[in-house]
Amino acid sequence: MYDTSEVRNALFRGKLKRAAVLLEQARSLSGPEIATLVRDVIQSGCLILKHRGAEAEKNRNAVLLAVLQCLKSSDDPSALMPLAKHLVHSQLFELAYSAILKTLDRSAISRCTPAQQAWAAIRFAAETVKVAIEKVQEKIQSADRTTLQAPSTMISEPGAPYADVDGVVAGVASVVWATLHMLAYREGWFNEDRLVLPPPTLVDDDLVYKSGSNAYLADTWLTLETADEHLRYFGGDLTKFDVPDEDGQPQGRSMLKFEFSLTSKWYEDVARERLDQLALGYYLKIFATDLSGLIETHAPALAPIQFLSRDELLAYSVLRDAYHLDVDNTSERYGLLSIREWLRGYAVLKEMCQPDSPNPKLDILHYHRADLLSSLQSAGFSNDSAEVFIDAATLSRGKRDLFDAPLIVDTEGDLHLMTPVLFSAALPLIVVSQIGNSHDQPEKGATFENAVRELFCSHGVPAKRVQYRHEGTEYECDALVLWGEHLFVIECKNHILPSAHTSHRFTFWENVRSDVAQCKRIATQISMREDVITDAFGTAARVSSVHPVLLNSMPFSVPRGIEGVYVYDYSALSRFFREPFITFSSPVVRKDGSTALAVHRLGCLWAADRPSPDDLLREMGEPVQLAGNEGKWFEERVQRALSQTLAIDVPILVKDDIDFRDVLRARGHGEESIAQFERTALETIESLRAGRPFGESE
């Protein structure tokens, strides 16, 4: 019997011998089974050899032959087309990965042992982050305390461009991750999925300096791998062509050109920016709160009974209030752990960095597994849960960054904590990423649905949860809202925003498309059921228009919706009712040295003194939270040399800066109107600076 999930698991975990056996045992497959098999083979990347070896090639060929045998039962020749295209792409991918590894073999640092290369890269990362954090701490300590302007986190070395410290940490984390993966593929350091390094070896400063030469190749590997995955999940094309010289003559150089669209990605990136802003608001609120009695550094009980650190308390509040997650629910498991356990585990690791100390630990920390297990058990974990957490937080083939997996295991079983990366990491983002990795989405929950209905009702707009039967099947609508003669059919969803990992992004958009279809279906059914409407709102209810709405708990909206369904979010909806004015603020220092905050009003979300359904429809179609973003995100192509004779050409997403002028243009203002607004704003600032009432002249 053919087991789709078992075959998929074998393909994605690289157990190709097992996958080949399962496929050889399969009898004729149905059309849907064949389509699923082809998709899983392509998305798993199991046919791409990133490093050639006799055993790996043998297993890959066995899987390919077994897949082709299964496809013989298909009556639809088009089922072969995606696989045929992928096989062509796979040859080009292998050419590219091989070129990088050959270039690595010729580099100066390749004269060192693989172990020295790996540990030099790790130390290089630690030293770089340590310098960056020390620089930004110096800036904060020496900052002018008499202004409202927050100290800048931009840092620079002489002769080098400025960079944000968070960007430095993220960049270093990506490069060291890519370096270790690149070396692991070449040296065969993967044990099952786990990346297992040789034990630490002594590396001197000269070797650490030389390891920087690997950074370019590692970053190029990461760029190639990201483009490879995007092509496999979202589609596109890859072609190879010769690059002529200036006279148009062959010069023995080739380019691999990737063609795919990144249009949907900017919606995700804007949502993450908004989520960061929401989280920042909660952080500021809690920092202003007296936390005495809430923090217990040796906390044996999980949150919210006890908190191990200020970081854990802050993260708990953000996950509960900004992300709308049921943090206290111990029955919901994500990869065998509850949210509280994920949070406590990373809080334990982060406290090992001593982030609140005047002298935080920024060097790599080394632990025996038994000692780390003991630390987790002392912090409220069972032995089994502690084992699960350590395995999940350890670098492996499927982990795409060192924030989720800051532990590295060696062949002796010891664990090494990437302290510099974890020191400044945001715990809520790590926990949410682990939830996404588990593929177990949180339940949307009655709390979120109740909050949506109560928001409408508190502003005099009736909202009901309704259940009905249609063609023998039970259905429900989370929030049926009647505003005038406008009927809003709202489906509430609590999907976690995806990480940058391509598979997470693909799953997220699959869920969005499924939710849109569900919302359309329910709206269509209810529009034909007068009894459902009158049961909810009485016999006097009149409906002239029906509007399906997919409402996300996360701050994720899509301008103009998808397939006739508005895609909006709770944060924007709450803002629509409670804070209708669009403003921006600028700090001002008066002549006497005191400070003030000038608040400038750009407009209002309502056309009149009270909100109307037309106002809401306008905002759901063009959310103010995304105003100014369209046209500011665009695709740019980057070229990276893999060797002296081969390069890649890849599209990336780039964002221009957005200011109040872009927001005003997006809200329909012309250039003269924008200029007048700017003059008024400058007059306000000058009045505040001079200590005069607004509008008073010299």
N, C-alpha and C positions, 0 to 999 in steps of 0.2 A: 504493500500500500504506500502511496506517495504522501509524504508528510512535508508540506510546504515550509512550515516553521523550522523543522529540523534541518532541512536543506539550506534554508536561509542562514541559520545560525552557523552552520559549518562553513559556508562561503564567506560570511563577514568576519569570522574569527580566524580565517586562514587555514582551516582544517580541510585541506583540499583532498587528501586521501579519503577521508570520511565522506566528503561531498560526492566524490566520484563513485564510491560504493553505493551510496543511497540512490544516485541517479541511475546507476546500472541496474538496480533492483526494481526501479519504477517501470510500470507498464505504460500503456498509452495514456497520455495526458490530455485533459480537456483543454479547450481554447483558453479559458481564464488561467488555468494552471501554467500553460506554456507562456502566456504573457507575463505572469508573475515571475517565472523562472528566468526569462530573458532579462527582465528588469533587475532582478537580484544579482544576476551574473555581472551585468554592466555596472550597477551601483557599488557592488562590493569591490570592484577593481581586481578581482582574483585572477584575471587573465593577463595582468600587467606585471612583469617581472622588473622590480626596481633594482635588483642586483641578480645577475645571472649565476646560476649554479646548477649542476647536473640534476640534483634531487628536486629543486624547485621547478626546473623546466619539465621534468618528468611528471610531477604532480599537476602542474598547470595543463599540460597536454592531455592528461587523463581526464581532467574535468571537462575540457573542451570537447573531447571525443564523446564523452557521456552526454553532454548537453546536445550535441548535434544528433546523437542517436535518439534522444527524446523528441527533438524537433521533427523527426521523420514522421511522427504520428499526426502532425498538423496538416489540415486541409487548406490552411491559409498561408500561401507563400510569403505574404507581407510580414508574417511573424519573424521571418529570418532577417529582414532588412535592418532593424536596429542593431542586431548582433553583428551583422556583416560590417556595418559602419564602425562599430566599436572595435572590431578586430583590426581595421585599418588604423584607427586612432591609437590602439594599443601598441602597434609597432613603432609609431612615432613617439609615444610616451617613453617606451623602453630606450629608444635612441637618445632621448633627452636626458633621462636619468643616468644612463651609461656615460654620456659626455661629461656630466658633472663629476661623477666618481673618478673618471680618468684624469680630469683636471686636478681633482683633489690629490690623486696619487703623485702628480708631478709638482705639487706645491712644496715649499721649503719645510713646512711642519710635518709633512708625510715621512720625513726621515726619522721622526720620533715614533715611539711605539703607539699603537692605538689607545692604550690606557693613558699615556701621557697627553695625547691629543684631547681625549675626553675631559680629563681632570683639569687641563689647562684652560679649556673652554669654560668649565664651571667656575674656576677661579677668576678668569677674565670677567665673567658676568658679575660675580660677587664684588670684585674691585670697582667695576664701572658703576654699579648701583650704589655702592657705599659712598663713592665720591659725589654722586648726584644728590643723594639724601643729605650728606653733610653740607653741601653747598646751599641747598634750599633751607636747611635749618639755620644756617648763618644769616641768610636773608631775612628770615622770620624774626630772629632774635634782634637784628639791627634795624627792623622796620620802624618807620615813623608812626607813633601811636596817636598822633593828634589828628589824623584824617580818617575818614570812613573807608578809604580805599584799602582793600585787602592786599597784603604783600603778594607780589608776583611769585609764581612758582617757576618762572622761566630762568634757565641757567645757561651758562656758556663757558667754553674754554677760549683762551686767546686765539684769534684767527679762525674760530669755528662758529657756525650759526647758533642762534639761540634755540633752545628746546625746552619743552615743558617736562618737569621731572617725572610725571606719570607716563608721558610718552617715552621717556628714556627707559623707565622700568619695563614697560610693556614691550618695547623694542628689543631690549636685552633678553627678556624672557622668551620672546619668539625666536631670536637667533640661537640661544643656547639649546632650546627645544629642537630646532631644526638641525643643529650641529650634531646633537646626540642621535637623532633619528638617522641622519645621513651616515654617520659612522656605524650605527647599529645594523643598517641594511648591508653595508659593505663587509662588516666583520662577523655578521651572524649572531648578534647579541640578543636577539629576541628568543625568549623561552616561552612557548605558547604566545601569548600576547604581551607578556611582561618584558620590558626593556631592562636587561640585567648587565650592569657595567662591571668591569674588572675592579678590584678593590682600589681605594685611593692610593695614588703614587705621588712621590715628591715632584713638584714642578717649580722651577725657579722663575724669577721675574722675566728673564729673557724669553723663556718658553711661553709664558703668559702673554707677552707682547706679540710673539709670533702667532699665537692662536687667533689673533685678530684677523689674520689673513684668511682664516676659515669662515669669517663672518659673512663675507660677500657670497661665497658658495652656499653657505647655509641659508642665507636669505633668499638666494636664487632657487634653492631646492624648495623652500616654503612657497615661493611665488608659483613655481611649476606645479607643486602638489595641490595648491588651492585652485589653480586653473583646471587641472586635471579633474578634480572632484566636481567642480562646477559643471564641466562639460558632461560628466557622467550622470549627474542628477538633473540638471535643468536643460540639457541639450545645447546645441550649437555646432560649431564646425572647427576642424583643425586641418590646416594644409601646410605642406612644405614647398618652398620655392627657393631657387638660387638667387643670391644677391650679387648683381653685377658690379663692376668697378665704375669709376666716373665716366669711362668711355663706353659703358654698356657691355663690356667683355666679361666672360666668366672669370671668377677669381677663387673658385673652390670653397666658397662660403654659402651657407644655407640658413634660412629662417623658418621657424615653425610659428605660424600665425594662428592665434586663437580668436574665434569669433563667437561672442555670446552677449546677451543683454544683462545689465545689472540694474534695470529700471526699478524693480521691486525692492531692491536692497535699501534704497534711501528711505523708504517708509519705515523699515526696521531701525535704521540708524537714528532717524528723528525720534522714534519711540524711545530708544535707549537714552538719548539726550534728555528727553522729557522725564524719564524715570529717574535719571540722575538728579534732576532738579527737584523732583518730589522727595527723593530720599534726603537731599541736602536740607530741605525744610524740616524734616523730622529730626535730622541730626542736630540742627541749630536749636530746635525746641528742647531736646533732651539735654544738650550741653548746658542750657540755662536752668536745668532742674537740679535740685539737691538730691544726689544719688546715695547719700550715706545710708547704710543699712541694706541697700539693694545688692551690693557687690560683695561676693565672698570668694576670695582667691583660691580657696580649697573647697570648691562647691561640689558636694557629692550628689546633689539633686539637679535634674535638668531644669531649664527655663520652663515656665516663669517662676518656679518656686525659688530658685537661686540663680544668680548670674555670676559667671566666672570673671567677667571683666566688663568695663564700660563698652568695649567693642561689641561684646555679645549682647548686651542690653540694647544698644543702638540698633544692631542688626535684627534683633527680635522685633523691635517696634516697626522697623521699616518693612520687614517681611509680612507682618500682620496688617499694618495700617496702609502702607503704600502699595504693596503687592497683593493685598487681599487674600493671603494664604492662611489656612487654618493651622497655625503653628502648633497649637495645643493638642491637635488631634494625633493621638499615638497609634491609632489603628491604620491610618493611611501610611503606606510604606513606599518609598522611592528607591529602588535598588536595594531593598531589604532593610533600609533605615528610615526612621521618621525624620521630619524636618528638624525637630528639636535635637536629634542625634547628629545630623549633618552639621547643624550650627555649633553644637558643643565641640565636636571633633575639630573643626577648623579654628574655633576659639582657643582650644588647647594648644594647637600648633602655633597659632599667632602669638600666644602669651609666651612661648618659648623664645620668641624674638625680643621680649621685654620692650614692646613699642612705646610704652609711656615712660620709660627710664631715660634719664639724661644721657646715658650711654647704652643705647640699644645694641643688641647682638646682630651684627650684619655679616658675620662670617658663616660659612657652611657649618651646620651643627651635625654631629654624628651620633647615632643611637644604635644600641642593640635592640632588636625587635621586642625582646621580652621587657625591656625598660619602657619602651613606648607603649606597649600593651598595658603595663602597670599604671602609667600616667593617665591613660584613658579610663581605666577601670576606677581609679581614684576620683575621676571627674564624672562618674555616673554611668559608665558603659558596662554592659555585661561583657564577658570574655568573647562571646560569639560576635556581638556588635562591634567590639573593638577590632577584631580580626577583619570584619567586613570593611570597616572604615579605612584601616591601613591599606588594604588591597586597593580600594577605590581611589585613595589619595596618592597612590604610587604611580610613577610614570610608566606608561604602556603604549602599545601601538595605537590604540584608539583615542588616547588623550591628546588634545590639540594645544594645550598650553600648560605652563608650570604653575598657574594659579590654582587650577583644579587639582593638579597632581604635583605638589611641591616636594614629595618624597621620591628619592631615587634609591633603588636597591642594588647591592653589589652581589658578586658570586658567593660571598661568605654569608649572605643573608642580612648584613647590616644595612641600616637605613640612613640616608643623608638628607637633611632638611634644607631646601633652598631658601634660607632665611631672608636674603635680600629681596627676593621676589614677594614673599609672603608679608614682609614688614608693612608695606603700604597697600596691601590688597583689601578690597571691600568685601567683607564677609557675605552681605546679602547677594552680591553678584555670583560669588562662588557657590553658595547654596542653591541658587536658582539654576545655575549651570548644571549642577549635579542632578537636580530634578529633571532637567531637560535630557541629560545623558541616560536617565533611567527609562525614558519613553513612557513613564507613568504620569499622565497629566492630572493635576489636581481636580477634584470635583468642583463644579461651579459653586455649589453650596447655597443653602437657604439664606445665609447672612448677606451675600452680595445681592441676591434677587430682592430680598426685603428692603435693602438700602435703596435700590433703584425705584421700587414702587413708592417708598416713603418720600423720596425726593420729589417725585411728581405730586403726590398727595399734599405735601407740605406747602406747595405753591398753588393749591386749589385745582389741580388737574387730576381727575380720577384715574387710578391705575389698578388693575386687578390681575391676579394669577388665575388663569382659566384652564380647565380640563374639558376635553370633549372626545367624542368617538366618531371616527370617520372610516367608512367602509370596513368596519369590524376591528379597527385598530385604535387604541387609546393614544391621544396626543395631549400635549400641554403647551401653553404659551406662558413664558416667565413673567411678562408684563404686557398686558393689553391696555393701551392708554387711549382714551377718547378726549381729544382737545378740540372743542368746537365740533366741526364735522370731519376732523382729521383723525383717523384711526392709526395709531402707531403699534405695529406688531413687533415686540422687542424680544429677541433671544439673547440671554446673558451668557457670556463665555469667560472662562478664567484660564485661558491658555497662557503658558509662560512664554515670554519673548525668547526667540531662539538665540543661542550663542553664535559666534562667527563660523562654527563648524557647518560645512555644507549640508551634511545629512540632517542636522537639526533644523536648518532653514527650510529644507525641502519638506520635512514632516510638518513644520509650522504652516507652510502655505497649503499643503494638502488638507490640514485641519480647517484652515480658513475657507477653502473652496467647499469642503463638506458642510461647514456651518452656513455658508451662503445658500447652498442648495436647500438645506433644512429650513432656513428662515423663509425662503421664497415659497416653499411647499406649505408651511403653516399659514403664511399670510394669504395665499391663494385659497386654502381651505376655509379659513375664517371669513374671508370676504364673501363667500357663498353661503355662509351659515348665519342667517339673521337671528336664529334662536340663541346662538352663542353670544352674540353682541347684546341682545336684549336681556339675557340672563345676567350678564355682567353689569349693564348700565341702565336697564329699565326700558320700557316700551317706548319712551319718548326719544331714545337715542337715534340720531340721524348721522349717516356716514356718507360723505361725498368722495373721500379719497382714502386709500389704504397705503401705508408706508412700511415696508419691512425694514427692520433695523437690527443689525448685528452689533451688540454692545459689549465691548471688552472691558474687563476689570483693569487690565494693563493699559497704559496710555498709548494705544495703537489705533490710529484712524487712517483711512484711505480717502483722499479727496475724490469726490464724485462717486464713491462707492464702487461696488463690483456687481455687474450683471443686474442692475436695478435695485440692489440692496445697499442701504447706507451702512458703512462700516465706521463706527464711532466708538467713543470710550467714556467710561464713567467719570474720569477726571475732567474731561471737557464738558460733559453734561452738567456736572456739579458746578463748574465755573460759569456755565451759561446762566444758571439760575441765581447763583450767589454772588458772583463778581463780574457783572456784565461790562465793566469799563476796561478798555484796553489801554494800558499805561506802560511807560518805561521810566526808570528812575536814574538820576545822576547825582553823585555826592558833590557837595559844595563846601569849601572852606571860607568862612567869612573873614573880613579884614581883622577882626579881633581874635582870630585863631580858633573860634568855635566852629562846629560842624553842623551841617543841615543836609537834608535829602530833598532834592527837587523832584517832584512827581509830575510827569507830563502826560496828559490824557490824549491818546491817539484817536479814540472813538468809542462806540458803544455797540454791544452785540444786539441790542434791542432797537427797533425803529421808533418806539414810543416809550412811555413811562413804565409800561409793563411788558413782560415777554409775551409773544404770540406764537402760534404754531408755525407761521411763516418765518419768523425769526429762527426758530429751531431748525426748520428745514434748510434754511440758508446756511446755518452754521454746520449742520451735519454734512452738507454737500461741500462746503469749503471751510473746514475748521480753522479758526483763528490761530490755533496752536501750530499749524503748518504754514501759516501765512508767510510769504517771503522765501520759503524753501524751494518752491518750484522754480526751475531755471538756475538755481544756485548749486544743484547737484548735477554733475555731468561726468561722462566717461572719458578717461584719458588713457592713451596707450603708453605702456612702458616696454622697453626692450632690455633684455638681460642676456649677456654672453654666457654660454655654457662652456665653451671651449674656443679655441682660435678659429674654428670652422663652423660653429653652430651657435645660434642664438634663438631666443623666443620673443614673441611680440604678444603682449597680454593686455586686455582692457582692465582698468581699475576705476573705482569710483572716487571722485574728488569733490570737495565742497568749497565754495567761495564763502567769505564772511558775509553775514547777514546783519543789517542794522535797521533802525526804525524806518528809513526811507523805503526799504524793500517791503516792510509790513504795510506801510501806507499805500504803496503801489498795488499790492495784492488786495487791499480793501477798496480799490477803485479811485484813489486820489491821483490827480494829475500833477505835473511838475510844479506848476504855480502854487497849488494848494500845499504841496510838500515844502516848498521854499518859505511860504508864509508860516507854516507850522514851525519850521526851524528858526525863523526870526523870533517868533513868540517864545520858544523854548530858551533861546539865548538871552532874551530880555529877562525872563524869569530867573535864570541862573545869575545874571549880573545884579538883579535886585537883591537876591539872597546874599550874594557875596558882599554887597555894599551895606547890607543890613536895612534896606529900604522895603516898605510895603510894595507888593506887586503893583506895577503900573505907574509908580512914582518916578518922575524924571529927575535928572541932575538939577 
